[in-house]
Amino acid sequence: MRLASLAIVLPTLALAACASYVPRPLPERVDQPRSASAISVDPASLPFRNLSTHLFDPANGLDSTEVAMLAVANNPQLKEMRDELGIARAQAFAAGLLPDPQLGASFDHPTNGTSGNSNGFSVNPSYDVSALLLRSSRVGAAGANLRRVNLELLWQEWQVVSQARLLFTRLRAQQALLDQARAERKLLAGRYRSSRRALAAGNVTLDYASADLAALQQIERRSNQLERSRLQDRAALDRLLGLAADARLDLIGEPVPIEIDAAGVRADLEQRLKQRPDLQALRAGYRSQEEKFRGAILAQFPALNIGLTRARDTSGLYTVGFGLSLSLPIFNANRGNIAIEKATRRKLYDEYQNRLNSAAGEVAIALENLPLLQAQLQRSRRGVIELKTVAQRARAAYRAGNMSAPDYVRLQTALLDKRSEAIELQEALTEQRIALEALLGPELPGQNRSKQ
């Protein structure tokens, strides 16, 4: 009867080690900070060196790096992905656990026997050997899946940093463009007031005054469009940072210039693509699928279950036995799962090849755009310098009465427009460099971030 007693004690001990359930109600209120100061950011915990070595101090405003730090720390999608990483860790832990043994027991009571009969019993401990043999493939698949999720999180953090810098660049450029548009509007409004007075006095024609009004309306339309775009990008930045829609966000400084050696990028392209977290994640996912495919192949063989039997029949005869059971792979043989895992592996293979091809093409286009934007920006800046020199001379001529008001206004307007063009080209160049950094990662060949 000692075996029967053991059959009672072991389940009791197992139940004592079980986890307990504690309910967790869903939140009932919106939980979004209204200020960056309400969020704690530990730079040392951030994934990239240029973030982990930067001081985070929202009290005096946020520069482009601090915006990126805040995005990594508080982005809602990144929080969900970190929860997925926790799930993947739990799955890897579960895959490594050994299968539990099984215990069967029965009891027989004679109802019409003789006085020599007694109660019978049977105790049958057993173990699923097949589950133990498949453990290595489960552990391998879960471990590769954990690496995949971890790399996907790193890739998403990478993209969030780039998106934060992109929105910061756009907002600062939009502010600069708005300043130029307001200066131009002030100039054109003054010009229109003068032409309107001249029209009332009969000194100019209606066509002359209408042209000034049309120019004023055009710059107002541009200002309105810039304000709408700025509002949309500000809302997008608030969402990216996990802040409330009406949160106060003081952006300071300018986007830090990023210089990239295009030749160095091309020479190192193959290696950098291999290091991209999304491609590494796809490789880890492919490895996980290889393990699942291997497990499906192993599962086609007969499932083996072995056990011992200790019994006593109603006549008082004790017996000890050995049991073994095998599945017969005649009709199923796990062929369906093998076909599924094999087709899934093919899909992941093609997905990796397509992603690799797409990444190389995107980098090539970005590298081709860089010299074009750089040349256009240089020409635009030269134009600003030339117009500024002429405008300074024109101001003196206008004050001396040697230049007409319309010609002076047109020249000043041309200077403001050229400055706006230079701002837009600088924004486009910075965004292109940010896009290239998003494709290949921080610290590209020849890259430096030094304030102008």
C-alpha positions as a LaTeX table, in Angstrom:
\begin{tabular}{lrrr}
\hline
Residue & $x$ (\AA) & $y$ (\AA) & $z$ (\AA) \\
\hline
Met1 & 0.00 & 0.00 & 0.00 \\
Arg2 & 3.01 & 2.30 & 0.10 \\
Leu3 & 2.66 & 2.94 & $-3.63$ \\
Ala4 & $-0.97$ & 3.88 & $-3.11$ \\
Ser5 & 0.01 & 6.29 & $-0.34$ \\
Leu6 & 2.60 & 7.83 & $-2.65$ \\
Ala7 & $-0.10$ & 8.30 & $-5.25$ \\
Ile8 & $-1.99$ & 10.47 & $-2.77$ \\
Val9 & 0.99 & 12.41 & $-1.39$ \\
Leu10 & 2.54 & 13.44 & $-4.74$ \\
Pro11 & $-0.57$ & 15.16 & $-6.17$ \\
Thr12 & $-1.06$ & 16.93 & $-2.83$ \\
Leu13 & 2.47 & 18.36 & $-2.97$ \\
Ala14 & 1.99 & 19.37 & $-6.59$ \\
Leu15 & $-1.20$ & 21.26 & $-5.78$ \\
Ala16 & 0.57 & 23.11 & $-2.96$ \\
Ala17 & 3.05 & 24.55 & $-5.51$ \\
Cys18 & 0.37 & 25.78 & $-7.92$ \\
Ala19 & 0.01 & 29.44 & $-8.82$ \\
Ser20 & $-3.06$ & 31.32 & $-7.64$ \\
Tyr21 & $-5.39$ & 33.53 & $-9.68$ \\
Val22 & $-5.74$ & 37.21 & $-8.87$ \\
Pro23 & $-8.14$ & 39.28 & $-11.02$ \\
Arg24 & $-6.97$ & 42.56 & $-12.54$ \\
Pro25 & $-9.78$ & 44.91 & $-13.62$ \\
Leu26 & $-9.37$ & 47.05 & $-16.72$ \\
Pro27 & $-8.68$ & 50.79 & $-16.26$ \\
Glu28 & $-11.62$ & 53.17 & $-16.26$ \\
Arg29 & $-9.79$ & 56.46 & $-16.89$ \\
Val30 & $-7.57$ & 57.87 & $-19.61$ \\
Asp31 & $-3.93$ & 57.73 & $-18.51$ \\
Gln32 & $-1.90$ & 60.12 & $-20.65$ \\
Pro33 & 0.65 & 62.58 & $-19.21$ \\
Arg34 & 0.02 & 66.23 & $-20.00$ \\
Ser35 & 3.67 & 67.18 & $-19.72$ \\
Ala36 & 7.04 & 65.63 & $-20.53$ \\
Ser37 & 8.12 & 66.46 & $-16.97$ \\
Ala38 & 5.64 & 63.87 & $-15.67$ \\
Ile39 & 7.59 & 61.06 & $-17.38$ \\
Ser40 & 10.72 & 59.57 & $-15.87$ \\
Val41 & 13.38 & 58.65 & $-18.43$ \\
Asp42 & 16.49 & 56.70 & $-17.46$ \\
Pro43 & 19.07 & 57.35 & $-20.21$ \\
Ala44 & 21.15 & 54.31 & $-19.18$ \\
Ser45 & 18.22 & 52.01 & $-20.01$ \\
Leu46 & 17.81 & 53.30 & $-23.58$ \\
Pro47 & 19.01 & 51.06 & $-26.42$ \\
Phe48 & 21.24 & 53.40 & $-28.46$ \\
Arg49 & 24.51 & 55.01 & $-27.39$ \\
Asn50 & 23.64 & 58.52 & $-28.59$ \\
Leu51 & 20.49 & 58.36 & $-26.43$ \\
Ser52 & 21.93 & 56.64 & $-23.36$ \\
Thr53 & 24.70 & 59.25 & $-23.04$ \\
His54 & 22.46 & 62.33 & $-23.41$ \\
Leu55 & 21.06 & 64.27 & $-20.46$ \\
Phe56 & 17.26 & 64.31 & $-20.29$ \\
Asp57 & 16.01 & 67.55 & $-18.76$ \\
Pro58 & 12.57 & 68.69 & $-20.00$ \\
Ala59 & 12.57 & 71.69 & $-17.63$ \\
Asn60 & 14.33 & 73.85 & $-20.23$ \\
Gly61 & 12.61 & 72.38 & $-23.29$ \\
Leu62 & 13.28 & 69.34 & $-25.45$ \\
Asp63 & 15.91 & 69.15 & $-28.16$ \\
Ser64 & 15.81 & 66.57 & $-30.94$ \\
Thr65 & 17.67 & 63.91 & $-28.93$ \\
Glu66 & 15.47 & 64.40 & $-25.85$ \\
Val67 & 12.38 & 64.02 & $-28.01$ \\
Ala68 & 13.78 & 60.72 & $-29.29$ \\
Met69 & 14.57 & 59.60 & $-25.72$ \\
Leu70 & 11.05 & 60.39 & $-24.59$ \\
Ala71 & 9.59 & 58.52 & $-27.56$ \\
Val72 & 11.51 & 55.34 & $-26.77$ \\
Ala73 & 10.57 & 55.52 & $-23.09$ \\
Asn74 & 6.85 & 56.30 & $-23.45$ \\
Asn75 & 5.65 & 55.30 & $-26.92$ \\
Pro76 & 2.40 & 53.27 & $-26.50$ \\
Gln77 & 3.21 & 50.80 & $-29.30$ \\
Leu78 & 6.63 & 50.11 & $-27.81$ \\
Lys79 & 4.98 & 49.38 & $-24.46$ \\
Glu80 & 2.76 & 46.79 & $-26.15$ \\
Met81 & 5.76 & 45.23 & $-27.89$ \\
Arg82 & 7.57 & 44.98 & $-24.56$ \\
Asp83 & 4.53 & 43.11 & $-23.24$ \\
Glu84 & 4.82 & 40.78 & $-26.24$ \\
Leu85 & 8.45 & 40.24 & $-25.30$ \\
Gly86 & 7.27 & 39.18 & $-21.84$ \\
Ile87 & 4.90 & 36.68 & $-23.46$ \\
Ala88 & 7.72 & 35.30 & $-25.62$ \\
Arg89 & 9.90 & 34.87 & $-22.52$ \\
Ala90 & 7.09 & 32.99 & $-20.80$ \\
Gln91 & 6.67 & 30.78 & $-23.90$ \\
Ala92 & 10.40 & 30.02 & $-23.93$ \\
Phe93 & 10.20 & 29.15 & $-20.23$ \\
Ala94 & 7.19 & 26.89 & $-20.85$ \\
Ala95 & 8.92 & 25.15 & $-23.76$ \\
Gly96 & 11.87 & 24.23 & $-21.54$ \\
Leu97 & 9.78 & 22.54 & $-18.85$ \\
Leu98 & 9.90 & 18.76 & $-18.76$ \\
Pro99 & 6.60 & 16.94 & $-19.39$ \\
Asp100 & 4.87 & 15.76 & $-16.23$ \\
Pro101 & 4.46 & 12.04 & $-15.54$ \\
Gln102 & 0.95 & 10.62 & $-15.50$ \\
Leu103 & $-0.63$ & 8.63 & $-12.73$ \\
Gly104 & $-3.63$ & 6.40 & $-13.08$ \\
Ala105 & $-5.43$ & 4.56 & $-10.23$ \\
Ser106 & $-8.45$ & 2.29 & $-9.92$ \\
Phe107 & $-10.35$ & 0.59 & $-7.09$ \\
Asp108 & $-12.44$ & $-2.60$ & $-7.24$ \\
His109 & $-14.92$ & $-3.72$ & $-4.55$ \\
Pro110 & $-16.42$ & $-7.22$ & $-4.86$ \\
Thr111 & $-20.22$ & $-7.20$ & $-4.52$ \\
Asn112 & $-21.06$ & $-10.93$ & $-4.69$ \\
Gly113 & $-17.80$ & $-12.72$ & $-3.82$ \\
Thr114 & $-16.91$ & $-15.10$ & $-1.03$ \\
Ser115 & $-15.48$ & $-14.34$ & 2.37 \\
Gly116 & $-11.97$ & $-14.77$ & 0.95 \\
Asn117 & $-12.36$ & $-11.88$ & $-1.50$ \\
Ser118 & $-10.94$ & $-8.43$ & $-0.76$ \\
Asn119 & $-10.91$ & $-5.00$ & $-2.33$ \\
Gly120 & $-8.73$ & $-4.69$ & $-5.39$ \\
Phe121 & $-6.75$ & $-1.71$ & $-6.64$ \\
Ser122 & $-4.43$ & $-0.70$ & $-9.43$ \\
Val123 & $-1.83$ & 2.11 & $-9.61$ \\
Asn124 & $-0.32$ & 2.99 & $-13.02$ \\
Pro125 & 2.43 & 5.64 & $-13.21$ \\
Ser126 & 3.44 & 6.37 & $-16.83$ \\
Tyr127 & 5.50 & 8.79 & $-18.87$ \\
Asp128 & 5.10 & 10.17 & $-22.40$ \\
Val129 & 8.54 & 9.54 & $-23.88$ \\
Ser130 & 7.62 & 11.13 & $-27.21$ \\
Ala131 & 6.97 & 14.51 & $-25.57$ \\
Leu132 & 10.44 & 14.30 & $-24.02$ \\
Leu133 & 12.02 & 13.49 & $-27.39$ \\
Leu134 & 10.32 & 16.53 & $-29.00$ \\
Arg135 & 11.45 & 18.88 & $-26.23$ \\
Ser136 & 14.62 & 19.99 & $-28.04$ \\
Ser137 & 12.67 & 21.20 & $-31.09$ \\
Arg138 & 10.18 & 23.04 & $-28.85$ \\
Val139 & 12.98 & 24.72 & $-26.91$ \\
Gly140 & 14.79 & 25.66 & $-30.11$ \\
Ala141 & 11.65 & 27.11 & $-31.69$ \\
Ala142 & 10.70 & 29.08 & $-28.57$ \\
Gly143 & 14.24 & 30.40 & $-28.10$ \\
Ala144 & 14.43 & 31.58 & $-31.72$ \\
Asn145 & 10.99 & 33.15 & $-31.39$ \\
Leu146 & 12.12 & 35.03 & $-28.27$ \\
Arg147 & 15.08 & 36.39 & $-30.20$ \\
Arg148 & 12.75 & 37.37 & $-33.05$ \\
Val149 & 10.45 & 39.35 & $-30.76$ \\
Asn150 & 13.41 & 41.02 & $-29.05$ \\
Leu151 & 14.87 & 42.08 & $-32.41$ \\
Glu152 & 11.50 & 43.31 & $-33.65$ \\
Leu153 & 11.28 & 45.47 & $-30.53$ \\
Leu154 & 14.75 & 46.88 & $-31.22$ \\
Trp155 & 13.76 & 47.58 & $-34.84$ \\
Gln156 & 10.59 & 49.33 & $-33.73$ \\
Glu157 & 12.56 & 51.40 & $-31.21$ \\
Trp158 & 14.88 & 52.29 & $-34.07$ \\
Gln159 & 11.94 & 53.45 & $-36.20$ \\
Val160 & 10.35 & 55.41 & $-33.34$ \\
Val161 & 13.61 & 57.32 & $-32.83$ \\
Ser162 & 13.70 & 58.19 & $-36.54$ \\
Gln163 & 10.04 & 59.21 & $-36.56$ \\
Ala164 & 10.55 & 61.43 & $-33.51$ \\
Arg165 & 13.49 & 63.18 & $-35.17$ \\
Leu166 & 11.55 & 63.50 & $-38.40$ \\
Leu167 & 8.60 & 65.19 & $-36.70$ \\
Phe168 & 10.96 & 67.42 & $-34.71$ \\
Thr169 & 12.64 & 68.47 & $-37.98$ \\
Arg170 & 9.33 & 69.20 & $-39.66$ \\
Leu171 & 7.98 & 71.21 & $-36.75$ \\
Arg172 & 11.12 & 73.34 & $-36.49$ \\
Ala173 & 11.13 & 73.90 & $-40.26$ \\
Gln174 & 7.43 & 74.78 & $-40.23$ \\
Gln175 & 8.07 & 77.34 & $-37.49$ \\
Ala176 & 10.88 & 78.89 & $-39.52$ \\
Leu177 & 8.68 & 78.95 & $-42.63$ \\
Leu178 & 5.86 & 80.55 & $-40.67$ \\
Asp179 & 8.25 & 83.27 & $-39.49$ \\
Gln180 & 9.23 & 83.93 & $-43.10$ \\
Ala181 & 5.59 & 83.88 & $-44.23$ \\
Arg182 & 4.58 & 86.34 & $-41.52$ \\
Ala183 & 7.40 & 88.70 & $-42.48$ \\
Glu184 & 6.35 & 88.47 & $-46.11$ \\
Arg185 & 2.70 & 89.00 & $-45.18$ \\
Lys186 & 3.62 & 92.10 & $-43.20$ \\
Leu187 & 5.53 & 93.43 & $-46.20$ \\
Leu188 & 2.74 & 92.68 & $-48.66$ \\
Ala189 & 0.05 & 94.02 & $-46.33$ \\
Gly190 & 1.90 & 97.30 & $-46.14$ \\
Arg191 & 2.26 & 97.31 & $-49.90$ \\
Tyr192 & $-1.46$ & 96.64 & $-50.38$ \\
Arg193 & $-2.42$ & 99.44 & $-47.98$ \\
Ser194 & $-0.29$ & 101.84 & $-50.00$ \\
Ser195 & $-1.76$ & 100.71 & $-53.31$ \\
Arg196 & $-5.28$ & 100.91 & $-51.90$ \\
Arg197 & $-4.70$ & 104.51 & $-50.82$ \\
Ala198 & $-3.20$ & 105.25 & $-54.21$ \\
Leu199 & $-6.24$ & 103.67 & $-55.90$ \\
Ala200 & $-8.61$ & 105.81 & $-53.81$ \\
Ala201 & $-6.64$ & 108.88 & $-54.83$ \\
Gly202 & $-6.79$ & 107.87 & $-58.47$ \\
Asn203 & $-3.03$ & 107.50 & $-58.79$ \\
Val204 & $-3.04$ & 103.79 & $-59.82$ \\
Thr205 & $-5.38$ & 101.50 & $-61.71$ \\
Leu206 & $-7.53$ & 98.73 & $-60.29$ \\
Asp207 & $-5.30$ & 96.09 & $-61.92$ \\
Tyr208 & $-2.32$ & 97.44 & $-60.03$ \\
Ala209 & $-4.07$ & 97.28 & $-56.64$ \\
Ser210 & $-5.62$ & 93.87 & $-57.44$ \\
Ala211 & $-2.19$ & 92.37 & $-58.07$ \\
Asp212 & $-1.06$ & 93.47 & $-54.62$ \\
Leu213 & $-4.23$ & 91.99 & $-53.07$ \\
Ala214 & $-3.73$ & 88.69 & $-54.91$ \\
Ala215 & $-0.14$ & 88.46 & $-53.64$ \\
Leu216 & $-1.33$ & 89.15 & $-50.09$ \\
Gln217 & $-4.05$ & 86.47 & $-50.32$ \\
Gln218 & $-1.55$ & 83.97 & $-51.67$ \\
Ile219 & 0.82 & 84.39 & $-48.74$ \\
Glu220 & $-2.10$ & 84.19 & $-46.30$ \\
Arg221 & $-3.19$ & 80.93 & $-47.90$ \\
Arg222 & 0.33 & 79.59 & $-47.55$ \\
Ser223 & 0.47 & 80.67 & $-43.89$ \\
Asn224 & $-2.85$ & 78.93 & $-43.19$ \\
Gln225 & $-1.62$ & 75.74 & $-44.82$ \\
Leu226 & 1.59 & 75.82 & $-42.78$ \\
Glu227 & $-0.37$ & 76.30 & $-39.56$ \\
Arg228 & $-2.61$ & 73.32 & $-40.37$ \\
Ser229 & 0.38 & 71.13 & $-41.22$ \\
Arg230 & 2.11 & 72.19 & $-38.02$ \\
Leu231 & $-0.97$ & 71.32 & $-35.96$ \\
Gln232 & $-1.20$ & 67.87 & $-37.56$ \\
Asp233 & 2.49 & 67.13 & $-37.03$ \\
Arg234 & 2.30 & 68.37 & $-33.45$ \\
Ala235 & $-0.61$ & 65.98 & $-32.80$ \\
Ala236 & 1.36 & 63.15 & $-34.42$ \\
Leu237 & 4.33 & 63.91 & $-32.15$ \\
Asp238 & 2.09 & 63.92 & $-29.06$ \\
Arg239 & 0.75 & 60.48 & $-30.05$ \\
Leu240 & 4.25 & 59.18 & $-30.71$ \\
Leu241 & 5.40 & 60.37 & $-27.28$ \\
Gly242 & 2.33 & 58.98 & $-25.52$ \\
Leu243 & 1.23 & 62.41 & $-24.33$ \\
Ala244 & $-2.25$ & 63.90 & $-24.06$ \\
Ala245 & $-3.50$ & 65.83 & $-27.08$ \\
Asp246 & $-3.32$ & 69.13 & $-25.18$ \\
Ala247 & 0.08 & 68.46 & $-23.63$ \\
Arg248 & 2.57 & 71.32 & $-23.45$ \\
Leu249 & 5.71 & 70.53 & $-25.44$ \\
Asp250 & 8.44 & 73.11 & $-25.77$ \\
Leu251 & 10.81 & 72.21 & $-28.63$ \\
Ile252 & 14.17 & 73.95 & $-28.56$ \\
Gly253 & 17.23 & 74.00 & $-30.78$ \\
Glu254 & 17.58 & 72.89 & $-34.34$ \\
Pro255 & 17.92 & 69.39 & $-35.81$ \\
Val256 & 21.51 & 68.29 & $-35.41$ \\
Pro257 & 23.18 & 68.05 & $-38.84$ \\
Ile258 & 23.96 & 64.49 & $-39.92$ \\
Glu259 & 26.83 & 64.09 & $-42.38$ \\
Ile260 & 27.02 & 60.71 & $-44.12$ \\
Asp261 & 29.79 & 59.25 & $-46.27$ \\
Ala262 & 27.80 & 57.76 & $-49.15$ \\
Ala263 & 30.82 & 55.82 & $-50.48$ \\
Gly264 & 31.40 & 54.31 & $-47.05$ \\
Val265 & 27.74 & 53.32 & $-46.80$ \\
Arg266 & 27.85 & 51.61 & $-50.20$ \\
Ala267 & 31.05 & 49.76 & $-49.32$ \\
Asp268 & 29.59 & 48.53 & $-46.04$ \\
Leu269 & 26.02 & 48.01 & $-47.27$ \\
Glu270 & 25.89 & 44.22 & $-47.25$ \\
Gln271 & 27.22 & 43.97 & $-43.71$ \\
Arg272 & 24.92 & 46.71 & $-42.40$ \\
Leu273 & 21.88 & 45.05 & $-43.96$ \\
Lys274 & 22.77 & 41.84 & $-42.14$ \\
Gln275 & 22.85 & 43.83 & $-38.89$ \\
Arg276 & 19.44 & 45.42 & $-39.40$ \\
Pro277 & 17.23 & 44.26 & $-36.51$ \\
Asp278 & 14.22 & 43.54 & $-38.75$ \\
Leu279 & 16.27 & 41.27 & $-41.01$ \\
Gln280 & 17.83 & 39.61 & $-37.97$ \\
Ala281 & 14.32 & 39.13 & $-36.61$ \\
Leu282 & 13.24 & 37.48 & $-39.85$ \\
Arg283 & 16.24 & 35.17 & $-39.67$ \\
Ala284 & 15.35 & 34.27 & $-36.08$ \\
Gly285 & 11.76 & 33.64 & $-37.14$ \\
Tyr286 & 13.02 & 31.43 & $-39.94$ \\
Arg287 & 15.17 & 29.52 & $-37.46$ \\
Ser288 & 12.15 & 29.07 & $-35.20$ \\
Gln289 & 10.18 & 27.71 & $-38.16$ \\
Glu290 & 13.02 & 25.31 & $-38.99$ \\
Glu291 & 12.72 & 23.90 & $-35.47$ \\
Lys292 & 8.95 & 23.57 & $-35.84$ \\
Phe293 & 9.44 & 21.78 & $-39.15$ \\
Arg294 & 11.98 & 19.44 & $-37.54$ \\
Gly295 & 9.56 & 18.79 & $-34.69$ \\
Ala296 & 6.80 & 17.94 & $-37.17$ \\
Ile297 & 9.15 & 15.46 & $-38.87$ \\
Leu298 & 9.97 & 13.84 & $-35.53$ \\
Ala299 & 6.28 & 13.67 & $-34.63$ \\
Gln300 & 5.57 & 11.41 & $-37.62$ \\
Phe301 & 7.20 & 8.49 & $-35.85$ \\
Pro302 & 5.20 & 6.33 & $-33.42$ \\
Ala303 & 4.33 & 8.09 & $-30.15$ \\
Leu304 & 5.74 & 6.11 & $-27.23$ \\
Asn305 & 4.27 & 5.95 & $-23.74$ \\
Ile306 & 5.72 & 3.69 & $-21.05$ \\
Gly307 & 4.52 & 2.92 & $-17.54$ \\
Leu308 & 4.52 & 0.59 & $-14.55$ \\
Thr309 & 1.56 & $-1.19$ & $-12.97$ \\
Arg310 & 1.13 & $-2.23$ & $-9.36$ \\
Ala311 & $-2.16$ & $-4.01$ & $-8.67$ \\
Arg312 & $-4.08$ & $-6.34$ & $-6.38$ \\
Asp313 & $-7.12$ & $-8.26$ & $-7.57$ \\
Thr314 & $-10.16$ & $-9.13$ & $-5.47$ \\
Ser315 & $-8.68$ & $-12.54$ & $-4.59$ \\
Gly316 & $-5.75$ & $-10.87$ & $-2.85$ \\
Leu317 & $-3.17$ & $-11.56$ & $-5.57$ \\
Tyr318 & $-0.56$ & $-8.80$ & $-5.95$ \\
Thr319 & 1.04 & $-8.15$ & $-9.34$ \\
Val320 & 3.70 & $-5.85$ & $-10.80$ \\
Gly321 & 3.63 & $-5.11$ & $-14.51$ \\
Phe322 & 5.10 & $-3.04$ & $-17.30$ \\
Gly323 & 3.11 & $-1.22$ & $-19.96$ \\
Leu324 & 4.02 & 0.26 & $-23.33$ \\
Ser325 & 1.83 & 1.92 & $-25.92$ \\
Leu326 & 2.66 & 2.99 & $-29.46$ \\
Ser327 & 0.65 & 4.92 & $-32.01$ \\
Leu328 & 0.54 & 3.35 & $-35.45$ \\
Pro329 & 1.35 & 5.97 & $-38.15$ \\
Ile330 & $-0.83$ & 4.41 & $-40.82$ \\
Phe331 & $-3.46$ & 6.99 & $-41.74$ \\
Asn332 & $-2.22$ & 10.32 & $-40.36$ \\
Ala333 & 1.51 & 10.08 & $-39.60$ \\
Asn334 & 1.47 & 13.85 & $-38.97$ \\
Arg335 & 1.62 & 14.45 & $-42.73$ \\
Gly336 & $-0.79$ & 17.39 & $-42.50$ \\
Asn337 & 1.34 & 19.29 & $-39.97$ \\
Ile338 & 4.50 & 18.51 & $-41.92$ \\
Ala339 & 2.96 & 20.04 & $-45.04$ \\
Ile340 & 1.85 & 23.13 & $-43.09$ \\
Glu341 & 5.26 & 23.72 & $-41.49$ \\
Lys342 & 7.05 & 23.19 & $-44.80$ \\
Ala343 & 4.81 & 25.70 & $-46.60$ \\
Thr344 & 5.25 & 28.19 & $-43.75$ \\
Arg345 & 9.02 & 27.86 & $-44.04$ \\
Arg346 & 8.81 & 28.63 & $-47.75$ \\
Lys347 & 6.73 & 31.73 & $-47.04$ \\
Leu348 & 9.29 & 32.99 & $-44.50$ \\
Tyr349 & 12.10 & 32.33 & $-46.98$ \\
Asp350 & 10.44 & 34.47 & $-49.65$ \\
Glu351 & 9.55 & 37.15 & $-47.10$ \\
Tyr352 & 13.19 & 37.46 & $-46.07$ \\
Gln353 & 14.40 & 37.65 & $-49.66$ \\
Asn354 & 11.82 & 40.32 & $-50.51$ \\
Arg355 & 12.70 & 42.38 & $-47.42$ \\
Leu356 & 16.41 & 42.15 & $-48.24$ \\
Asn357 & 15.81 & 43.25 & $-51.84$ \\
Ser358 & 13.53 & 46.08 & $-50.74$ \\
Ala359 & 16.02 & 47.33 & $-48.14$ \\
Ala360 & 18.85 & 47.45 & $-50.67$ \\
Gly361 & 16.65 & 49.34 & $-53.16$ \\
Glu362 & 15.51 & 51.89 & $-50.58$ \\
Val363 & 19.08 & 52.59 & $-49.53$ \\
Ala364 & 20.18 & 53.02 & $-53.15$ \\
Ile365 & 17.42 & 55.58 & $-53.81$ \\
Ala366 & 18.23 & 57.49 & $-50.61$ \\
Leu367 & 21.92 & 57.65 & $-51.52$ \\
Glu368 & 21.08 & 58.95 & $-54.98$ \\
Asn369 & 18.88 & 61.70 & $-53.54$ \\
Leu370 & 21.52 & 63.00 & $-51.12$ \\
Pro371 & 23.87 & 64.69 & $-53.65$ \\
Leu372 & 20.92 & 66.18 & $-55.54$ \\
Leu373 & 19.47 & 67.78 & $-52.41$ \\
Gln374 & 22.90 & 68.95 & $-51.27$ \\
Ala375 & 23.57 & 70.66 & $-54.62$ \\
Gln376 & 20.14 & 72.31 & $-54.64$ \\
Leu377 & 20.61 & 73.55 & $-51.07$ \\
Gln378 & 24.00 & 75.03 & $-51.91$ \\
Arg379 & 22.57 & 76.88 & $-54.90$ \\
Ser380 & 19.66 & 78.12 & $-52.83$ \\
Arg381 & 21.95 & 79.41 & $-50.09$ \\
Arg382 & 24.09 & 81.21 & $-52.66$ \\
Gly383 & 20.91 & 82.78 & $-54.00$ \\
Val384 & 19.97 & 83.94 & $-50.49$ \\
Ile385 & 23.39 & 85.58 & $-50.07$ \\
Glu386 & 23.15 & 87.34 & $-53.43$ \\
Leu387 & 19.59 & 88.56 & $-52.84$ \\
Lys388 & 20.46 & 89.69 & $-49.33$ \\
Thr389 & 23.33 & 91.80 & $-50.68$ \\
Val390 & 21.12 & 93.34 & $-53.34$ \\
Ala391 & 18.29 & 93.89 & $-50.85$ \\
Gln392 & 20.60 & 95.81 & $-48.51$ \\
Arg393 & 21.57 & 98.13 & $-51.35$ \\
Ala394 & 17.94 & 98.44 & $-52.41$ \\
Arg395 & 16.90 & 99.46 & $-48.92$ \\
Ala396 & 19.32 & 102.37 & $-49.02$ \\
Ala397 & 18.18 & 103.31 & $-52.53$ \\
Tyr398 & 14.53 & 103.13 & $-51.53$ \\
Arg399 & 15.08 & 105.35 & $-48.50$ \\
Ala400 & 16.93 & 107.81 & $-50.69$ \\
Gly401 & 14.02 & 107.86 & $-53.12$ \\
Asn402 & 16.02 & 106.25 & $-55.92$ \\
Met403 & 13.89 & 103.08 & $-56.09$ \\
Ser404 & 10.14 & 102.66 & $-56.45$ \\
Ala405 & 8.09 & 100.97 & $-53.74$ \\
Pro406 & 6.82 & 98.11 & $-55.98$ \\
Asp407 & 10.36 & 97.20 & $-57.07$ \\
Tyr408 & 11.57 & 97.30 & $-53.47$ \\
Val409 & 8.72 & 95.08 & $-52.24$ \\
Arg410 & 9.28 & 92.58 & $-55.07$ \\
Leu411 & 12.96 & 92.33 & $-54.17$ \\
Gln412 & 12.25 & 91.84 & $-50.47$ \\
Thr413 & 9.60 & 89.25 & $-51.32$ \\
Ala414 & 12.07 & 87.42 & $-53.54$ \\
Leu415 & 14.56 & 87.32 & $-50.65$ \\
Leu416 & 11.96 & 85.92 & $-48.25$ \\
Asp417 & 10.88 & 83.33 & $-50.82$ \\
Lys418 & 14.48 & 82.28 & $-51.37$ \\
Arg419 & 15.01 & 81.91 & $-47.64$ \\
Ser420 & 11.88 & 79.77 & $-47.46$ \\
Glu421 & 13.21 & 77.64 & $-50.31$ \\
Ala422 & 16.50 & 77.14 & $-48.45$ \\
Ile423 & 14.60 & 76.14 & $-45.30$ \\
Glu424 & 12.52 & 73.61 & $-47.25$ \\
Leu425 & 15.60 & 72.14 & $-48.95$ \\
Gln426 & 17.42 & 71.89 & $-45.62$ \\
Glu427 & 14.39 & 70.12 & $-44.18$ \\
Ala428 & 14.24 & 67.73 & $-47.16$ \\
Leu429 & 17.96 & 66.97 & $-46.85$ \\
Thr430 & 17.71 & 66.35 & $-43.10$ \\
Glu431 & 14.66 & 64.14 & $-43.58$ \\
Gln432 & 16.50 & 62.15 & $-46.27$ \\
Arg433 & 19.42 & 61.60 & $-43.94$ \\
Ile434 & 17.06 & 60.57 & $-41.14$ \\
Ala435 & 15.38 & 58.14 & $-43.56$ \\
Leu436 & 18.76 & 56.67 & $-44.45$ \\
Glu437 & 19.59 & 56.34 & $-40.77$ \\
Ala438 & 16.24 & 54.60 & $-40.24$ \\
Leu439 & 17.16 & 52.14 & $-43.00$ \\
Leu440 & 20.67 & 51.35 & $-41.82$ \\
Gly441 & 20.85 & 52.44 & $-38.21$ \\
Pro442 & 22.76 & 55.04 & $-36.20$ \\
Glu443 & 26.49 & 55.70 & $-36.52$ \\
Leu444 & 26.72 & 55.31 & $-40.28$ \\
Pro445 & 30.13 & 55.62 & $-42.01$ \\
Gly446 & 31.29 & 59.22 & $-41.92$ \\
Gln447 & 28.37 & 60.22 & $-39.73$ \\
Asn448 & 28.76 & 62.96 & $-37.19$ \\
Arg449 & 26.39 & 65.11 & $-35.20$ \\
Ser450 & 27.96 & 68.44 & $-34.42$ \\
Lys451 & 25.99 & 71.62 & $-34.03$ \\
Gln452 & 26.59 & 74.26 & $-36.63$ \\
\hline
\end{tabular}
